[in-house]
Amino acid sequence: MAERSRELHTTRARETTASEALLGLFELDLRLGTEVLYEAATVLRTVADVRDFDRIAALASNTAIGSSRSPLLAWLVEHGGPRGWA
């Protein structure tokens, strides 16, 4: 699963439903391995866009996902919040 997530790590994936699929991983089952969740979060950092802000913020505030929060928090910083969108 982690390998499949890494395959989505391209800028072309922004134009697909990749972010929806990756966000769905977190909603399905947090008992997925930490590697899978971390990879999904890392790829979300590339493929998510401002429309995903609320969902990314909710995930980033969930301490149950541990270190997988790091890429999500970085995404939030990069996008500056709802008022900082470019």
C-alpha positions in Angstrom: 0.0 0.0 0.0 2.8 2.4 0.8 4.4 1.6 -2.6 1.1 2.4 -4.3 0.9 5.7 -2.5 4.4 6.6 -3.6 3.4 5.9 -7.2 0.9 8.9 -6.9 3.7 11.2 -5.9 3.7 13.3 -9.1 2.4 16.7 -10.0 0.2 15.1 -12.7 -1.7 13.4 -9.9 -3.0 16.8 -8.8 -5.4 16.7 -11.8 -6.9 13.4 -10.6 -8.8 12.1 -7.6 -5.5 11.0 -6.0 -6.0 13.3 -3.0 -9.5 11.9 -2.4 -8.2 8.4 -2.5 -5.4 9.2 -0.1 -7.6 11.1 2.3 -9.9 8.1 2.2 -7.1 5.9 3.6 -7.1 7.9 6.8 -10.8 7.7 7.1 -11.0 3.9 6.5 -8.7 2.5 9.1 -6.1 4.2 11.2 -4.7 0.7 12.0 -2.9 0.8 8.6 0.8 0.6 9.2 2.6 3.8 10.1 4.6 3.5 6.9 1.4 3.5 4.8 0.0 6.5 6.6 3.2 8.4 6.4 3.6 7.8 2.7 -0.1 8.8 2.1 0.5 12.0 4.0 3.7 12.7 2.1 2.0 12.3 -1.2 -0.9 14.4 0.0 1.6 17.2 0.5 2.1 17.1 -3.3 -1.3 16.3 -4.7 -3.7 18.1 -2.3 -5.0 21.5 -3.2 -6.8 24.2 -1.3 -10.1 22.5 -1.6 -8.7 19.8 0.7 -7.8 22.4 3.4 -10.4 21.4 6.0 -9.8 17.7 5.6 -6.0 18.1 5.8 -6.4 20.4 8.9 -8.7 17.8 10.6 -6.2 15.0 9.9 -3.2 17.1 11.0 -4.9 17.7 14.4 -5.5 14.0 14.9 -2.7 12.8 17.3 -3.6 9.2 16.7 -1.8 9.2 13.4 1.5 10.1 15.0 4.4 11.1 12.8 2.1 11.0 9.7 1.0 14.4 10.9 4.3 16.0 9.9 3.8 16.2 6.1 0.2 17.3 6.7 1.3 20.1 9.1 4.0 21.1 6.5 1.2 21.3 3.8 -0.9 23.6 6.1 2.1 25.9 6.6 2.8 26.0 2.9 -0.8 26.9 2.1 -1.1 29.5 4.8 -4.6 28.7 5.9 -7.9 29.8 4.4 -6.9 33.4 4.3 -3.4 32.9 2.9 -4.4 31.0 -0.2 -2.7 32.3 -3.3 
